[in-house]
Amino acid sequence: MQKAAIERSNNEVIAAQLAPVGRETVQDRVYSELRRALIGGLFEPSQVLTIRGLADALVTSTMPVREALGRLITEKALEALPNRSVRVPPITLERIDDLLRARILIEGEAISLAASRMGSRQIATVEGLLREWDEIRALKHKKDVDREVTLNQSFHFEIYRACGSAVLIPMIESLWLQSGPCIRVAIYAFSEAGEVDTAHYHRSIVAALAVQDARAAREALVADISRPFAFLRDKLKSAAGTQAT
């Protein structure tokens, strides 16, 4: 009995020193899932999201959803609305130009650093992702946009992780978090128009990395990430011209 009392006392001391982890763990999972959805473009630009609706979809309470949304608002991935709901930021010319400028600066530096660091195994990995891309393109049924988005992310971050900078990676992740909804719109449009797919640009990136040509790799990357933003810019300008007439 004395031993049990001592053990109970020790447990009470430990409990007083440690914070409960249950709610934080759920919040982290909710945050990660919403983050994944934003990067993948699951939510459309200007789409309004409610705490209750997201909680129901994620089968959780409203508290972890509210806290996760607060983090995403701080990261500029979402915007708070007066009625306690949130929305995905709309596509505007200013936002497009700002995101593209930042991505060219940060991701351009990351791929330049990675060019001299990527070994044969990493090159083989990104080449394998391109082969899978070709397999998807060869399918006759409707394009798997979700898989294409995932492959695109895997391709880029396999390269970026080779840059050797622990500072650049979270900055790139934040930019992708903000860009996801915009890029998804462009992917659908490119698919409908039958334009050259992203894998074409990725092959140019791999060819430059294979010979450790940092300048060529950066130029190929800029061409790759600029294309959807240029498309969205032209679409917005065209829409504005139509409304003016």
N, C-alpha and C positions, 0 to 999 in steps of 0.2 A: 504494500500500500504506500509505503514511504517512497519507493522507487517511482510509482505511478505519479505521485504528487510532484516529485522533482521533475519528471519528464513533462508534466502538464505546465509547470512553472516555466521551464525552458522554452516550451512551445509558445507560451504567452509572451515571453521576452522577444522571441524571434518575430512573432506576429506584429508586435509593436514597432519593430524596426523595418519591416518589409511592407511595401504598399501592395494592395490587392492587384492582381494582373488580369482578372477575368474581363472586365470592361475594356481595358486598354487593348487586350488581344483581339476582341471583337472589332473595336474601332480600327485597329490596324488592318484587319482583314477587309473591312468595308472600304477603307481608304484605298487599299491596294486594288480592289475590284473596280471601284469607280475610276481610279487612275488608269487601269488597263483599258477600260471602256472608252475613256477620253482619248487616249493615245491611239487606240484602234479605230476611232471615228464612229463608235456606236451611237453617240449622240450627235445630232445635227447642229450646225450653227443657229443661234437664236432659240433653240429648243428650251422650253421651260420645264424645270424639274421640281417636284415637290418632295419634301422630307417624308411625308406619309407614303407617297407612291414608291419612292426608292426603298423605304423600309419594308414595304410589302413585297417588292420584287426580290429583295435580298433576304427575306424571311428573318428579320431582326427587329429590334425596337428602334424607336426614333432617335434615341440618344446617340448611339455610335454614328448614325447617319448624319445627324446635325454636326457633330464634331468633325467628321471627315469632310463634310462640305465646307466647314470653316477653314480647314487646311487648304482645300483646293481653291477657295476664294482668295486666300492669302497668296497663293502661287499664281494668281491671275488666270487660272484655268476655267473658273466660273465667276459669275457676277451675282451679287445679292440683289434681290428685288424687294420693293416695299412690303409686299404681302407675305413675307417670310419664305417665299420660294426662291429659287435660283434659276439662272439660265446660262446656257452656253453662249459665250460672247458672239455677237453677230460678225459677219464678214464685212469689213470696211477696207477701203483703199489704204488708210493709215495703218490699220492693224496688219494687213498683208505685207506692206513695205517694211514695217518695223520687225516683224517676225523673220522675214527673209534676210534682212540685213544682219540681224543677230545670228541667225543660223549659218550664214556664210562666214562670219567672223569666227564663231566658236567651233563649228564643225570643220571649217576649212583648216583651222589650226590643228585640230585633233587628227585629221587624216594626214596632214603634213608630217606630224610627229610619228604617226603609225607607219608611214611608208618605209622608214629605215629600221623598224622594229619587228615587222611581221615576218615570221618564219614560214617554211614550206607547209607545215601542218596547218597554220592559220589560213594560208592561201588556199589550201585544199578544202578547208571548211567552207569558205565563201564560194568557192567554185561548186561545191556540192549544193549549196543553196540555189545557185543559178540553174543547176541541172533540174532541181525540183521545180523551179519556176517554168522551165521549158516543158516539163511534164504536165503542169497545170494548163499551160497554153495549148497543148496538144489535145486536151479533152474537148469533146464536141458539145457537152452540155454547158449551161450557163456558167460564166466565170465565177470562181470561188473568191470573192473579194476579201472575205475575212482571212482566208489563207494567204492571199497576196499581201495584205497589210502586215500579217505576222512575218512573212518571209522578208519583206522590206525592212522591218524593224530588226530582225535577226541579222540580216546582212550588214546593215550599217553599224550596229553595236558590236558585232564581232570585230569590226575594223577599229572602232573608237576605243574599245577596251585595250587595244594594243598600243595606244598612244603613250601610256605610262604616266598619265596625269590623273590623280584622284580628285582634282578640283574640276576639271573639264567635264567629266562624265555626268555628275548631277546637274550641271548647267545645261548640258545637251538634253538630258531627260526632261527638264523643265520646259525647254523649247518644244520638244516633241509633244509634251502634254498640252501645250497651248495650240500646237499646229494640227493635231489629230483630226478634229472635226472638219477643218478646211481641206486637208489632204484627201479625206474620204470623198468629199464632193467632187474633187478633181478626178479621182480614180474612176468613179462612175462615168463621168463625162468622157474621159479618154476611151473607156471601154466602148461606149456607145458610138463614138466617132471613128473607132478603128485605128487610132493613132499608134505610133511605135510605143511598145510597152517599156516599162521602167527597166526591165532586165537588159535591154540594149545599152542603156547608160551605165548600168552596173558592170557590164562586161568591159567597158572602157576603163572603169575604176580599177578592176582587177588586173587588167593588162598593165596599167601604170604601176600598181603596187608590186606586181611580180618582178619588175625591174628596178624597184625602189626609186621611182621617179616621183618625188614629192610634188613637184610643180604640176605635172600632168595629172596626178591623182586629185589634186585640189581642183584643177580646172574641170575635170570630169565630174567631180562631186557638185561643184557649183552649177554646172549644166543640169545635173540630175535634180537637185532640190529647187532650182529656179523655175523649172518648167510648170509645175502645178500652180505656183504662185503667179506666174505670168498669165496662165490661163484664167485664173480667178480674177485677176486685175482687168483683163480684157472683157470678161463677162460682166463685171460690175460697171465698167465704162459703157458697154453696149446697152445695159439695162437703163443706165442714167440717161443716155441719149434717146432711147425709145420713150421714156417718160417725159422728156423735155419736148418731144414732138407731139 
